Amino acid sequence: MSAGPLAVDTVLTESEWTARAAAHRTRLAPFVDAHIARTRRGERHPVWDFLFTYYNLRPAQLLRWHPGLGIALDGDAAVAEYGSARGYLADGRRVTVDPRFVARRRDAAEHIARLLAATAGRPAALGCFGLHEWAMVYRAPDVRHPVPLRLGADGADAVVEAAALRCTHYDAYRFFTPDAAPRNTIELTRESQVEREQPGCLHAGMDLYKWAFKLSPGAPSELVADAFELARDARELDMRASPYDLADHGFAPVRIETSTGRAEYVRAQAALAQRAAPIRERLLAVCARWP
């Protein structure tokens, strides 16, 4: 597949890009290094492992800095670091994102843009109360995580039966148990995802991380890191509001089975949706400059 040269708006000197790369690693290393240490010890974490298993960007890939589209790196060190790396092209002493990578990801960028634009164009719905995690254990013989349920299996089932399931996110809905799926107010499919996704959804915000790294190295790593930190904080709320007892892992529950807990969840959900909005817009801007 042939592709023309990419437009370059900014050229970074060695001192400039190495400083940004170091800052990126310093920002994310504490969280990533803790995950690596747990993995080496054979320890599983019911909250944080998700960010490296479901979202399958490996720790080393997350720590690697990328400048993004429109930026060239200048100098021999840039050629040595990125010249033969996947997704890059060296031309003399200058390195840019490879136009062939951009061409291969064009369809993906167009799909991501459609999904993000549709999501951004809808009002936030904040009435789901995180019940998707409860629907994933409803009348289930086994649970997804090796931790106890706060209310026991019968208590968790009762919460689902007393509530309306209003999930709008297909990738959460597809993990509902067979008994829970028909209780959702709408049937979700992969084909209807663009029509159903909405900005109040915790998982729609978390998925901004997925879309950011799918566009990498076309997306700058500062944007990937912002999306990752949003996903991390959304994951924490997701699991604190879940049926699992995570006290041994240091997480206090958001008791969505009570009116006080539901109000707490909605406040936190709204704050995360506000954080997600500018990240979504920045991702749309990356897609918009995709040749």
Secondary structure, DSSP 8 states (H G I E B T S, - for coil): ---------EEE-HHHHHHHHHHHHHHHHHHHHHHHHHHHHT---TTTTHHHHTS---HHHHHS----TTEEEESHHHHHHHTTSTTEEEETTEEEE-HHHHHHTHHHHHHHHHHHHHHHTS------TTTHHHHTTTT-SS-SSSS-BTTHHHHHHHHHHHS-B----HHHHTTS-TTTGGGBSS---STTHHHH--TT-HHHHHHHHHHHHHHTTSS-HHHHHHHHHHHHHHHHHHHHTSSB--GGGT-----TTSHHHHHHHHHHHHHHHHHHHHHHHHHHHHHHT--
